[in-house]
Amino acid sequence: MKMLKIKDIEIGEGIPKVIIPLMGTTDQELLEELEEIKDLKPDIIEWRADAYSKVEDLAAIKNLLEKMSTQLFNIPLIFTFRTHKEGGMKEIAGDYYLKLLKTVIQTKRADLVDIELSSGETIVKEVVALAEENGVYMIISNHDFQQTPTKDEIIRRLETMQLLGGHISKIAVMPKNVQDILTLLDATITMKNKDRDYPLITMAMGPLGLISRLSGELFGSACTFGAGRTASAPGQIPADDLRHVLNIFHKYFEAGRDI
């Protein structure tokens, strides 16, 4: 995978980067949670704004982003509003979702912004173009809480994200059995081998999918999510446990390369 450097973090090189979500509902909760998460030494922090009680107040969003940026120092920040249809906590109108993402991009306070593939080609391209103008990176994402699509369909979605101009493609699926996990991992390594110049984030959700959150260095997922104060999706384990296992995998992967 191509290394995408954001601040001091190299996404796509070595150990998968640990992303810890902020899930607070108020300004005070979020700023306190941010300080707690910093103690966990995340590679990247994600603000899940769909949990925020004032998410429909753009002035409040801008004000809080400014406060966060003074506390983050050199930790990259992802801004994400996960829509209700893809597992988010709040339902908002499509036109406000677009306005929210554009507003955040124009503040230049978030290093990465997540947009869902289901927003449609026209909207995704419009937001990506604005991000390029403002020096913000885009994650294009897709979340299937009902099933695991076929390998070909997973690859099609990831390739579509790439064609639409995203800097990182992300897909999360729900496995019903072990074969579903193998399907996701097979699609991930196929994409990695097909285009090593493009970082991916892939995962199978729920307890069954845990191995997909741990094995990214082998199969090609550049980042993985660990829980801080609160998990943002089913199957996330505490960030400390996650990093411990990632380091063990990395140690023996490296040893194996020397044999």
ZIKA-V150058 format. One record per backbone hydrogen bond with DSSP energy under -1.0 kcal/mol. CO is the residue of the C=O (numbers start at 1). NH is the residue of the N-H. If there is no record, write none. Layout:
BEGIN
CO,NH  CO,NH
END
This chain:
BEGIN
4,11  6,9  9,6  11,4  17,224  18,43  18,44  19,226  20,46  22,48  25,53  26,30  27,31  28,32  29,33  30,34  31,35  32,36  33,37  34,38  35,39  37,40  38,41  44,20  45,78  46,22  47,49  47,80  48,51  49,52  52,55  54,57  57,61  58,62  59,63  60,64  61,65  62,66  63,67  64,68  65,69  66,70  68,71  68,72  72,75  76,45  77,111  77,112  78,47  79,114  80,49  83,86  83,88  84,87  93,97  94,98  95,99  96,100  97,101  98,102  99,103  100,104  101,105  102,106  103,107  111,137  112,79  113,139  115,141  116,119  117,120  120,124  121,125  122,126  123,127  124,128  125,129  126,130  127,131  128,132  129,133  130,134  131,136  137,113  138,167  138,168  139,115  140,170  141,117  142,172  147,174  150,154  151,155  152,156  153,157  154,158  155,159  156,160  157,161  158,162  159,163  160,164  161,166  162,165  168,140  169,201  170,142  171,203  172,144  173,205  178,182  179,183  180,184  181,185  182,186  183,187  184,188  185,189  186,190  187,191  188,192  189,193  190,194  191,195  199,169  200,222  201,171  203,173  207,210  209,212  210,213  211,215  215,219  216,220  222,17  224,19  227,239  233,236  234,206  237,227  238,242  239,243  240,244  241,245  242,246  243,247  244,248  245,249  246,250  247,251  248,252  249,253  250,254  251,255  252,256  253,257  256,259
END
